[in-house]
Amino acid sequence: MTGTEPTGAEPDRGPIAAATASLLEWLAATAEVEVRTTAPRAPGADAADGLSLWPLALLPERELRNATQREPLRFRVRHLLTGDVDALDRVLAAAVAAGSPSILLDPPSDQAWLALGAAPRPALLIDMPARVTRPTPAVPLVRSPLRVDTAPPVAVRGRVEAPGGIVMAGARVEVVSTGAWTYTDRTGRFAFAAVPEESPVRLAVQGRGRRLVAEITPDRDLTDLVIQLNFEEA
């Protein structure tokens, strides 16, 4: 842990405030001038011997994955540092020599200066790491052997007829519970080798622009079904 990383020593201090306080502490020892937590002042109002530090934005960090616990929410607090140029030089040199905190030399946009009510001037953007701990929910222990209850699949076969006993070739037949489907052959027959045993077995038939659903009760022979077009429309 570096001197510019928030320690979270104060339990009532949030991650943004902790990151700013840690940066203030480092700046006070580095800049050799007074550092104020305030937005850049209007032209002519900045003290010649001081610096102004202002939290400017929150930027996301890449999420980490952990199979055993939830990783903290990691982000960066970007600060705008303005004021005495000699003090800015000392801050920049110290950060480069130490490798932290992260200094960016990209200037704020004209819109940002306008929103702050300040004239453009030399400034540093400083990113500070921050994080919010995510609690890991307690998972109860399994104290009994794993038991899996399964029902053997059943074969389903039959044919589809139009009114008058006319066979329907090329009709699409689907097992609603699994999404498995097939087409009837030239004699109107269809077959599924393995369908979950359930009550009732629901088959959807699509043909001639209509989609109908048949519910097959357990008392029916699932290997010799006759589905006619006069069943209830779904």
LINHUVEN-V27205 format. One record per pair of residues at least 24 apart in sequence whose C-alpha atoms are under 8 Angstrom apart, sorted by sequence separation. I is the first residue (numbers start at 1). J is the second residue. D is the distance in whole Angstrom. If there is no record, write none. Layout:
BEGIN
I_J_D + I_J_D
END
This chain:
BEGIN
55_79_4 + 56_80_6 + 102_126_6 + 103_127_7 + 160_184_7 + 54_79_5 + 55_80_6 + 101_126_7 + 102_127_5 + 159_184_7 + 177_202_7 + 53_79_7 + 54_80_5 + 101_127_7 + 102_128_7 + 175_201_8 + 176_202_6 + 53_80_6 + 54_81_7 + 101_128_7 + 161_188_7 + 175_202_6 + 176_203_6 + 52_80_8 + 53_81_5 + 159_187_8 + 160_188_5 + 175_203_5 + 176_204_6 + 24_53_8 + 52_81_6 + 53_82_7 + 159_188_5 + 160_189_6 + 174_203_6 + 175_204_7 + 51_81_7 + 52_82_5 + 159_189_4 + 160_190_8 + 173_203_7 + 174_204_5 + 51_82_6 + 52_83_6 + 158_189_6 + 159_190_6 + 173_204_6 + 174_205_6 + 51_83_4 + 157_189_7 + 158_190_6 + 172_204_8 + 173_205_5 + 50_83_6 + 51_84_6 + 157_190_6 + 158_191_7 + 172_205_6 + 173_206_7 + 49_83_8 + 50_84_6 + 157_191_4 + 171_205_7 + 172_206_5 + 20_55_7 + 48_83_7 + 49_84_6 + 88_123_8 + 156_191_6 + 157_192_6 + 171_206_6 + 172_207_6 + 47_83_7 + 48_84_5 + 51_87_7 + 88_124_7 + 155_191_8 + 156_192_5 + 171_207_5 + 46_83_6 + 47_84_8 + 50_87_8 + 85_122_7 + 155_192_6 + 156_193_7 + 170_207_8 + 49_87_8 + 155_193_5 + 156_194_7 + 82_121_8 + 83_122_8 + 154_193_7 + 155_194_5 + 156_195_7 + 82_122_7 + 83_123_7 + 154_194_5 + 155_195_6 + 82_123_5 + 153_194_5 + 154_195_5 + 40_82_7 + 81_123_6 + 82_124_7 + 153_195_5 + 154_196_6 + 40_83_8 + 80_123_7 + 81_124_5 + 153_196_5 + 154_197_6 + 80_124_6 + 81_125_6 + 152_196_7 + 153_197_5 + 80_125_5 + 81_126_7 + 151_196_7 + 152_197_7 + 79_125_6 + 80_126_7 + 151_197_6 + 78_125_7 + 79_126_5 + 78_126_6 + 79_127_6 + 78_127_4 + 79_128_8 + 77_127_6 + 78_128_6 + 76_127_6 + 77_128_5 + 76_128_5 + 77_129_6 + 76_129_5 + 77_130_7 + 33_87_7 + 75_129_6 + 76_130_6 + 32_87_7 + 74_129_7 + 75_130_5 + 31_87_5 + 74_130_6 + 75_131_6 + 20_77_8 + 31_88_7 + 74_131_4 + 19_77_7 + 73_131_5 + 74_132_7 + 20_79_8 + 31_90_6 + 72_131_6 + 73_132_5 + 30_90_7 + 31_91_6 + 72_132_5 + 73_133_6 + 16_77_7 + 30_91_6 + 72_133_4 + 73_134_7 + 71_133_7 + 72_134_5 + 71_134_7 + 165_228_8 + 27_91_7 + 30_94_7 + 70_134_6 + 158_222_8 + 70_135_7 + 157_222_6 + 158_223_6 + 159_224_8 + 161_226_7 + 163_228_7 + 70_136_6 + 156_222_5 + 157_223_4 + 158_224_5 + 159_225_6 + 160_226_6 + 161_227_6 + 162_228_6 + 163_229_6 + 69_136_6 + 155_222_7 + 156_223_5 + 157_224_6 + 158_225_4 + 159_226_5 + 160_227_5 + 161_228_5 + 162_229_5 + 163_230_7 + 155_223_7 + 156_224_8 + 157_225_6 + 158_226_6 + 159_227_6 + 160_228_6 + 161_229_7 + 156_225_8 + 158_227_8 + 160_229_8 + 42_117_6 + 43_118_6 + 40_116_7 + 41_117_7 + 42_118_5 + 43_119_6 + 39_116_7 + 40_117_8 + 41_118_6 + 42_119_7 + 40_118_6 + 4_100_7 + 4_101_6 + 2_100_8 + 23_128_7 + 20_128_8 + 19_128_6 + 19_129_7 + 19_130_6 + 16_130_7 + 15_130_6 + 15_131_6 + 15_132_7 + 5_128_7 + 6_129_7 + 4_128_7 + 5_129_7 + 6_130_7 + 5_130_8
END
